[in-house]
Amino acid sequence: MDTITSSLSHDPLPFFITAPGQTDTLFIAVSIFMVLVLIGFGALYFTVQAWPDRMASGMGKTQIQIVGLLGLLSLITFNNAFWVAALLLAAIPISQIVLPVKVKSLRYGRTGKRRIR
């Protein structure tokens, strides 16, 4: 008994299976997509990382340098606490933190010089 097989009796192969020696188009498409996704996430990461520097751009030179240093430390160490500290420092001007402390120290400095009888 001879069985005759016809080419129509087999199911067609899926599109992602290529013949030997042919270009794998799905692999190339997925590779390009992954590179674009990687570049996109990198751009998003560095954009978010630059938020404290952009917020502190109108502040004093010392505050900008401290915020920049904290941002750089967070990039190098992958420690989010430095980034949060830079964000908080950029949101609140140093003068609002230092001035009340100076006023209180001057006030308590005057009361400390009183003579106690």
Salt bridges, closest charged atoms under 4 A:
none
